[in-house]
Amino acid sequence: MKLETFFEKFELFADAPDAVARMREVVLELAVRGKLVNQVPVDESAHLLLERIKKTKERLVADRRIKRQAILPVNEEELPFLIPEHWAWTRLGEIGDWGSGSTPSRGNPELYDGGITWLKSGELNDNQSLAGSEETVSELALNTCSFRRNEPGDILLAMYGATIGKVAILAESAVTNQAVCGCTVFDGVLNRYLFIFLLSQRSRFHSASEGGAQPNISKVKIVGFPFPLPPLAEQKRIVAKVDELMALCDQLEAQQQERQAQHAVLVKASLARFTQAPTPDNLQFLFHPSYTVSPADLRKTILTLAVQGKLVPQESEPLLGSLESILAEASVNGVSKGPTADPSAVEVLRISAGTSREDFYVNEEDFKHVDLPANEVKKFQLAPGDLLACRFNGNLHFVGRFSLYRGESRRIQVNPDKLIRFRINTDLHSPRYVCYAMNAAPTREAIEAMCATTAGNIGLSAGRLKTVEIPLPPLAEQRRIVAKVDELMALVDDLETQLAASRTVAHNLLAALVRELTTNP
């Protein structure tokens, strides 16, 4: 398959995550494998070019302009992929002079603010014309510190932390800190081709890095990296083709962003239409392929309409009532006790059991074991119909979030300290309706406004939660609302499954096309 065909098929896999980014990676990968442009027989062999580069390097060493470095030949076992016969494998240390920088003493202010560009790894962002820096150093620093003096056209490569593999081409003279390695390429190697190669190898640089909290790849490893060298004329054609295809990727990305912006307008309009008149016809708009409203937005809209009384016919305007007014008994904070490895001990739910499910049911398989005396088991044991609300979390959207316990596990389970148990008077109210109402957007706004931050976590007491008011229609109407919400939520679940399947198909198609393009014949 030709690369042009790959671009023509873009619409087929446009829904795949990071489709354009993956296309850029494919372009780079093909470029350094010799599969992006046609080989021309009259091009000089890269093996002859490599010999000239080595002679250039020897002259520079003899003139003491660079230091001699022992570079081992590339072994066949090291080769990451095949290249055309007229290309040559060498190492990065053979095609340029490499060196890193340093950080002047922070205790000496005379070493800083002197106007000389001093770049750190975080300032490299795959720029092709990098100028300026967050900080500058002085002539004194330049003369007394261990700097490599980089010139316009030199390549910079980040070696530390999250920025490993980030690259740039300098547009001015500059020095760097020790987390950046600079390279002046020898005659016969285009800096733009080296730039393309380094971009294509970012994942391999990450794989070769060492260290825990601050991984890094050393200069020694960089200069030993295998490098596929094409003839100089082919390097020029590769650079031109990459520029052409990257511009095409830019266009595709811009078109995607424009479609997404238009889609957002359509989604907003369809949600507004359904909110104003939740008829079956308007409901169909929400599930139409042209709109593809996100499942999260659909669920939010459905719950809002539920508490506004717009999903089913109303017998009368419902009264507002506080959560406290509909409880059958006092709320209970749960067990605060360390876990045990004994599998026969009592199951205590984890906090995430009450916040992880989109359907607002408790995840009864998300638990740990604790040793509890019988009287505490009796006090904290959960029963079907109990509501659990998170009272403390680092995520505001989880605080005060309600979930319904169904007891499907048929095991004895208790709630943890940070999940408050509320038991509703089921003679008058539906726990499922209350759960939906407490999670509806208008109620969530009231709950989140009550929250307070303590030591980096966000909290809300049971007392505050119990003051929250929700519409309380008659029990029969609550049940009709629950049935309608469940029906609509099932449709949303189906839509979510379809969207996930569509993304999976797009991802698999993209992966298959990439394999076809990059697999050696």
N, C-alpha and C positions, 0 to 999 in steps of 0.2 A: 504494500500500500504506500502511495506517495503522501508526503507531508501535506500537499495541497488538499488531498482528499480528507485528511484529518481535520483541517480547518473548515472544509465544506460541511462536515458532519457535526459541527459544533452544537447546533440546536438539539441534536439527539442526546448529548450528555451535558447540556448547559445547567441542568439541575444538580449535577454532581457537586459536592462541596469543593470550593476552590478550583473550579474547572479552568478558569483562565490562568491561575497560578500554575496549575499542572501543565497547561499548554506551554507556558514559558519554560518550565523545567525540561519538557520534551525537546524544545528547540535547542536549549543549551546542551542537552545530552547528545543529541544527534550531531551538533556542531563539532564537538570534540571527539566524536567517533568516526568522523569522515563521511557522514551520511546526509549532510545538509546540502552540499553543493556537488556538482559533478567534478570528477577528477579529470585533469587535462594532461595528456601524455607528454606535452612539451615542457611541463613544469619540471624544474630541477628537483632531483630526489632530495628528500629531507635528510638523508644520510650524508650527502655531500654538504648540505647546509650545516648540519651538526658539527662536522669536522671544522668548518670555517669558524663556527661559534667557539669551539674549543680553542682554536688558535688565537682568536680575539681575547679570550679569557687569559691565556698564557701571557700575551703581551701586556695586559693590564696588571697581572701579577708581577711580571718582570719590571714594569715601570713603577711598582709599589703603589699603584692606585687602588688595588683591592688586595685582600689577603687570600692566600691559597687555601682551598678547602678540598679535602679528599672526598671525592664523589664516587661511590661504587657503581658499577654497571647495573642495569636493571635486569633482574632475573625473570624468567618466564613465569614463575609461580606468583610473582607480584602483580602481573598485568590484570587490571580490572575488566578489560574488554579488548576486542580485536580492533585493529586499525588497518587502513589501506597499506599495501605493500610499499608504496613510495613514501610513506610517513616513517618516522623514527621514534622509538621510545627513548627517553632520557630522564633526567631528574630535574626538579625545579632549580636545584642548586647549580645546574650546568648552564642554564639559559639566562641567568641574571645574578646581580650582586645583591645579597639579602642582609638586612640588619635591623635591629630593633632600637628603641630609644630608652629614655629613663625619665624619672620624676625628680626634679630638683628639690632640695630640702625645703620643706614648708616653713621651717624655722628661719629662713633667710629671705626676707621680702625683696631684697635686691635682685633675686633670681627670677622674679615674676614681673608681669605688666610692662614688658619691654617692647611689645609690638611684634615679636617673632612668633609666627603661628606654631602652636604646640597642640597636637591632636591626641585625643584619647579614643579608646576603642568604641565608645558609645557614640562618637561623632561620625563613624563610618556607616553609611547606609546605602551601599551599592551605588554611590555617586560616581558619575563619569567626569565630573569637573569640580572637585572639592576645593574650596577656598575658605579661609577664615576658620576661627576656632573659638571655643568658649573662653579659653584662657590663653595668654601669651607669656613667653619667657623673654629674658633679657640677653644682651650680648654676653654679659658675664656668665650666665647659665650656659650659653652656647659654647663658650670657651673653656668652662671648667667642668661641665657634666658630660657623661658618656652618651652623646647623641649620635645618631646616624643622620646626616644632612640629606634630606630628600629634596629632589628637584621636580619642576613641572613635568608631568608625564610619568612619574614614578607610580608604581602600584603599592597600595597599602592593604594589609590583611590583618584583621583582628584575631588575636590569639587567646583571649581570656573570656571566661564566663558565658553569659547568654549571647554575646555578640560574636562568638567564634565563627569564622568564615565570612563575616561581613567584609566587603572590599570597597575600594575607592581608587580613582585615578586623580592624582594631584594636579591642581591648576596653578599652583604657586610653590615656592620654596617653603619647606616646613620641617619641623622635627616632631617626634611623637613620644609618648610614654612607653614604658616597657611592655605594655599589652598590645602593641602594634608592631608588625614587621613590615619594613619597606623593601621594595625591589626596584632596581634599575635594570631593565632588560638589556641584553647585549644586541648588537646589530644582527639582524636576521630573524628577530622575534618581535612581533607587533605587541605593544603594551595592551591594545584592545583585545587581541586574541588571548593573551594571558588572563586578562580581566574576565573574559567569557569562560575560560577554563576554571578559574577559581570559583566563579559563581556556580558552575555545574557541580563542583566537588564539595559543596558546603556540608552535606550530610556525611561525607567521608571524613571531613575534618572533625566534625562532631564525634564520629565513631573513634577517631584516633586520639581524642583528647583524654587527659588524665586528671585525677583530682576529684574531690567530693563536692564541697559547697562551692568551690571556685574552680571548675575544670579549665584546663588550658591545653593548648598544643604548642610545643616548643619550636623554636627556630630550627633545631636539629631535625625534628620530624618534617618540618615544612620543606627544607632543602632536599630531603630524601624522598619526597613524594614523586612517584612516576608521572611523567608529563608526555603527552602525545604531540610530537612536533610535525606539523605539515610543512610543505614547501612554502616559501614566503608569499608567492603569488596566490596560493590557495588560502593562506591565512587572510589575505585581503578580501578574497571572495566570501570567505566564511563570515568575516566581520560585517560586510555589506549585507549579506543575507540575514544574519541575525538582526541587524538594525531594521530591515524590512519587515521581518516577521514579528518583532517586538512591537513595531508600530501597529501592525494588524491586531496584535493582542490588546494594545491600548484601545483600539477602536471597538473591539468586542467587549472589553470591560466597560467602556463608556455606554455602549448600547445596553448592556446588562443593567447598569445603574439607572439609565433612563427608564427601562422597563419596570424596574423595581419602584421607582418614584411614581410612575403611572399606576402601577399595581396598588401602591399604598393609597392613592386617591380613590381608586375603585373600591378597595376594601372599606375605607372610611364611609364612602357613600352607601355601600350595601349594608353595613352595620347600622348606619343611621336610619336607613329605610326600614329595616326589620324592627329596630327599636321603636320607631314611630307607629308601625303597623305590623305586628308579628303574625301575619297571615301565612298560610301554607305556600302561596305563590312567592311571597317575599323571602320565605325560608329557603326556597329553591335557589334564590340568588346567592345566598351565603355558601351553598355547596356547589355552585357552578364552577367548572374548571377555569373560567376566565378570571375568577376572583380569588380562589384558593385562599380564603381567609385562614389565618393561622389557628390551629386548634385551641391554643391558649386564649386568643381573642374571642373565639366562639364560646368557649366555656364561660368566660367572664360575662359576655353579653347575655347568655342564657340565664345565669344566676341573677343578674341585674333585673331582667324582665320578670323573673319568678317573684322576686320580693316586691316588684312594682305592681303585681297582680295582672300582668299583661299576657300571661301564657294560657290561662284558663278563664272561663266566665266567672265573675265574682258575684257572690250573693249580696254582699254589701261592702262598703269601704272598711277594710280591716283596721282594728285598733292597734296602736303601738303598745308594746309591753317590754319590760326589761327582762334580761335573761334570768335574773334572780326571781322574778315573779312566776316563772314557769318551772322552777326546780321542785323535785319531789323531796329532796333532802339537801343538806349542806354540801358544798363542793369540797373535794379532797385533793390536796397535793399528795404526790405519791411517795414511793420508797426512795430514800437516799442512803444507799448502802453499796459497798464495793462488791464486785462479782466474785463468784466462786467457780472452780473448775468442775465441781460436782454436777453431772448432768441430771441427777435426780432431784436437785434443788428446785425451788420455785422459779418460774419464768417471769422476769421483769422486762417489760418492753423498753427498747431504746428510744431516745427522743425522736430519732428519724422515723420510727414506726408511725408517728402521728403527723409527719410532714412530707413524706416521700411520694405518696400516691396522688395522682391527678384526679381520681374519682372520689376523694375525700373519705375513703375508708381507711381504717387502721391496718397497717401491714403486720399481721399477727405472727409472721415468721421472723420478724426483726427483734430479737430479744437476747438477753443474757441470763445467767442463773445467779440467784442470791439465796443465802440462808435466811429464812424468816421463821419466827415462832408462829404457832397456829393462830394466835390472837391477831397478829399483824396481817397474816394471810386473809383472815376473815374481813379485816378492816379495809384492805386495799384491793381485794379480788374484784376483777372486772366482770360485768354482766352484759349480755347483748342489749344494745340500745344505749349504752353509755357513750357520752361524748368526751373526747379528750382534746384539750387545747394547750398548745405550747406556750409557756410563760416566760421563757428565757432562751435567747438564741443570738448568734452573731448576724443573722439575716433578718432584717425587719419584716420581710414578707412571710416569714414563718411564725413570728410572734403573734399569738392570738389566733392562729390558724386552727380550725376545728376539723376533727375527723371522727367518724362513727365506728364504734367497736361492735362487731357482729358475733363474736364468739365462734367463728367457723372452725377454729383449731380444736375446739372441745377440750381444751386443756386449761388448767388453772393458770391465770396470768394476772399480774398486777401492774399498775402504772408507775412510772418513775417519778421522781420528785419534780421534774420540770414539765411534766404533762399533767395538767389539772383535770380531775374527773368531775364531770357534771352529769347528774342524773335527772332527766326530764320527767315531768308528770305526764305519763303516756295516756292517762284517761282523757286529757284535754289537748295534747299536742303530739305531733310526730317528731321523734328525734331526728329523722332524716331531713324533714323540712327545716328544723332549727339549724341543723348542720349547714344546709345550703344557704339559709338566710344569713348566718354568721360569717360565711365565706363570700357573700356577694359584695361587689365593689363598693356600694354606698356604706355598708357596714364596715368593710375593711378600712375605709378612709377614717371612720370614727375610731376604730381600734388603733390604727397606726398613729393617730394624733395623740393617743393616751400614753404611748410607749416612752420609756426613759432609758438612757444609756448609762450603764455602770461598768466601769473597768473594761471598756471595749465591747461589752455585750449589751444587748437590748432586752429590756424586761417589761413585764406587765403583771400586776397582781390579779388574783382571782376577784378581789373586791372591786377593782376597776372594771374588769370584764363583765361582772354581773350587772353593772349599770347600763351597759349597751342595750339600746332598744331596737326591736325588729317588728315588722308588721305581723300580726297574729290573727289570721283569718280562722274561721271554724275548722275543727279537725277534719271534716270531710273535704273541705276545700284544700287544706294542707296536703291531704293524701292525693288529690287530683293534681296539685302542683308538682308533687314529688314524682308522680307517674309520668307527667309531661316532661319534666326535667330529665328523668332517666331515659325516656324515649329519645330526646334530643341529644343527650350526652352519648348514647349508643351510636347515633349517626356521626357525632364528632369523633368517636373512637374509630369508626370505620374509615372516616376521612383521613385520620392520622395514620392508620395502617396503610392506606393507599398512597399517601404522600411519602411515607418511609419506603414503601416498595418502589415507588417511582425514583426516589433518590438512589436506592440500591441498584436498580437497573442502570441508571445513568452512570453511577460509579463503576459498575462492572463493565459497562461498554467502554468507558474511558480507559479503564485498566487494560482491557483487551486490545484496544487500538494502540495504546502505548507499548504494550508487549510486542505487537506486530511490527511497530516502527523501530523499536530498539533492539530486538533480538537479532543476534548475528546470523547471517545466512549459513 
